[in-house]
Amino acid sequence: MSGEIGAKRLGLLHELRPQGTRFSLLVNPNNPTAAEAVAKDVTAAAAIIGRQIEVFTAGSYHEIDTAFAGLVQKGADGLVVGADPLFLTRRVQLATLATRHMVPAIYPWREFPEVGGLMSYGPSQANRFRQVGLYAGRILKGEKPADLPVLQATKFELVINLQTARLLGLEVPPTLIARADEVIE
């Protein structure tokens, strides 16, 4: 689902920056299956709304700095950050770079706006952890892991950090705020 959600993130970023024409996508090349799926879907979504998308890759924290230098040089109007464990562990670095370079960014998980990122859209982590607990309980009661169904996320959440929006000089549309599951003041 990461590709489809990446396209949705681009749509939300475009709603925030409707005048933007050049958007960037950051993916981890060390996770090629996910990176390719997200790049394909986000590129297709950008074409549908008549916008350009440039894909940047970063497989280490040093490469994140390099990717940001490139997207700033290209004049990115916004950034979609792909879902990857590397990016989650480097969330403070990503949020800091985006704010420092005045690049509005949307991230895959709520942990990003909680540390200063602009906004996130992705599966509810609380719901995912609840499912893990239920699965663990079923296994402890004797069910075979191979017999358990694979579940996809069904609850997604939008989190917006208005403090960061103000720092970036952005006015978040009321329609976007109304749809948010959480607004950080």
PyMOL commands that set and color helices and strands:
alter all, ss='L'
color gray80, all
select helices_A, chain A and resi 2-16+32-48+61-73+85-89+91-100+111-114+125-140+145-147+162-167+174-179
alter helices_A, ss='H'
color red, helices_A
select strands_A, chain A and resi 22-27+52-57+78-81+105-107+119-123+156-161+182-184
alter strands_A, ss='S'
color yellow, strands_A
deselect
rebuild
show_as cartoon
